[in-house]
Structures are given as structure tokens and as C-alpha cells.
Amino acid sequence: MSRTVMIIDDSLFIRKILCGILAENGYTVTAEAASGIEAMKNLRTSHPDIILLDIILPDSNGLDLLASIIKTCPTSKVVICSAIGQEQVMKKSLDLGATAFIQKPFTPEKVADVLKSLED
């Protein structure tokens, strides 16, 4: 069974790269969003198994958005995918309910490893 994923990132380039990595690993991207507003709109109709969330978005902070996402989709696993790799930011995201953290730039193998770890 294919697991579903939503990608929330303002970079079209990153979304396309992630779509390719996900497809190669048997995941189905059911929604993409370039902003927090677009993400919350999509989550009204789409409840993906996994959400890849950037921290820096044009209209919101991904860490602030995290609480709303968890409330809207409590069964979704949220993975922060960000270039902000400071230890305190990673710890805060996990404390707020994120399941994992992928630091940009990432490799396809790193993304695959994190996704595989979510299946356990």
C-alpha cells in the first residue's frame, strides 16, 4: 500500500526534487503547498500519512504552523525539512510534535532513510 505525503515548501524546485524521491520510494504525493495558508486549505480535504514541512514560508513560520497541522491531522507524521539546522531549532520542532527533521541540503538517501524510519 502506498503511503501518502503532502509537501509544504515555498520552493518549487525543492517540491519537485522531493516528489521525485518520494515516487522512487513508493510514496504518493497527494498535495503540495507553497505557503501556510495553502497548506491549511489543502489539509481540509487531504489527510496524508506524512507531511514534509519547511520552516521558512512566505506567510508563516513552519514551527507555528506545526501546532495547527497536528490539530487538523493528528494521525499524520510531520517531518520538518529545513535549511535551519541549529540544534535548538531541531529540538524545538521535535518538542512541538514533529516526528523527524531533515536538514537541507539533503540527499535522496537521507530522505528515504527518514521515511523508512517512520514505518516502524
KACOR-V858880 format. One record per helix or strand of 3 or more residues. SS is the DSSP state (@ for helix, = for strand). FROM is the first residue (numbers start at 0). TO is the last residue. If there is no record, write none. Layout:
SS;FROM;TO / SS;FROM;TO
//
This chain:
=;2;7 / @;11;23 / =;26;32 / @;35;42 / =;49;52 / @;61;71 / =;76;81 / @;86;94 / =;99;102 / @;107;117
//
